Amino acid sequence: MTEGRARRLLPTAALAVVVLVALTACAAGPNPGLDTAPTALGEPAGFWLGVWQGMILPVAFVISLFTDTVSVYEVHNNGNWYDVGYVLGISFVFGGPFGASRARR
């Protein structure tokens, strides 16, 4: 291997290692708050609360940077239906499934 090629390979390999470490740090873990009831109504967050919290995600994210009492995701939820609502709410805010087709016209 030539010296020039080795110099180009080292930064690429270092970048690959950093990306792999970052991706493994983002892996989802279990939700210890699943099916627990922190809400005032005494039940875990469901589909409709997921939709609402997905829609207010941009505002909640900015506020969460400055306070520890606001988070962008409710860990005390009922599982998959909350997740579906959350993603649906996010898609409403960021253009939904038809946002990309409008941009191409």
C-alpha positions in Angstrom: 0.0 0.0 0.0 1.4 3.4 -0.9 1.9 6.1 1.7 -0.6 8.5 0.0 -3.3 5.8 -0.1 -2.7 5.0 3.6 -3.2 8.7 4.5 -6.5 8.8 2.7 -7.7 5.5 4.2 -7.0 6.5 7.9 -9.6 9.4 8.0 -12.2 7.3 6.2 -11.7 4.4 8.7 -11.9 6.9 11.6 -15.1 8.4 10.2 -16.6 4.9 9.8 -15.8 4.0 13.4 -17.3 7.3 14.7 -20.5 6.7 12.6 -20.8 3.1 13.9 -20.4 4.2 17.5 -23.0 7.0 17.1 -25.5 4.6 15.5 -25.1 2.0 18.3 -25.6 4.8 20.9 -28.9 5.6 19.2 -30.3 2.1 19.5 -33.6 1.9 21.2 -33.9 0.2 24.6 -36.9 -1.1 26.6 -39.5 1.4 27.9 -39.6 0.9 31.7 -42.7 3.3 31.8 -44.8 1.2 29.5 -48.4 0.9 30.7 -47.8 3.0 33.8 -50.2 5.9 34.5 -48.6 9.3 35.0 -51.4 11.4 33.5 -54.0 13.3 35.5 -56.7 10.9 34.2 -54.8 7.9 35.6 -54.0 6.2 32.3 -51.0 5.9 30.0 -50.7 8.2 27.0 -52.6 6.7 24.0 -53.0 7.3 20.3 -54.6 10.8 20.5 -52.1 12.1 23.0 -49.4 10.7 20.7 -50.9 12.6 17.7 -51.0 15.8 19.8 -47.4 15.4 21.1 -46.1 14.7 17.6 -47.7 17.9 16.3 -46.2 20.0 19.1 -42.8 18.3 18.7 -40.9 21.4 17.2 -42.1 23.6 20.1 -41.5 21.0 22.8 -38.0 20.3 21.4 -37.0 24.0 21.7 -38.4 24.2 25.2 -36.8 21.0 26.3 -33.4 22.5 25.6 -33.9 25.0 28.4 -35.8 23.0 31.0 -35.8 19.6 32.5 -39.5 19.4 33.0 -40.5 19.2 29.3 -39.6 16.2 27.1 -40.3 15.5 23.5 -41.7 12.0 24.0 -44.0 10.6 26.7 -42.4 7.4 28.1 -45.5 6.5 30.0 -47.5 5.3 27.0 -49.6 2.4 25.9 -47.0 1.2 23.4 -47.5 0.9 19.6 -50.6 3.0 19.3 -48.9 5.9 21.0 -46.0 5.5 18.6 -48.3 5.5 15.6 -50.0 8.6 16.8 -46.7 10.3 17.5 -45.3 9.6 14.0 -48.6 10.6 12.4 -48.6 13.9 14.4 -45.0 14.6 13.2 -46.0 13.9 9.6 -48.9 16.4 9.9 -46.4 19.1 10.9 -43.7 18.4 8.4 -45.9 18.0 5.3 -47.3 14.5 5.5 -47.0 12.0 2.7 -47.9 14.6 0.1 -45.3 17.2 1.1 -42.6 15.9 -1.2 -44.9 15.8 -4.2 -45.9 19.4 -3.8 -42.3 20.5 -3.7 -41.5 18.9 -7.1 -44.2 20.8 -9.0 
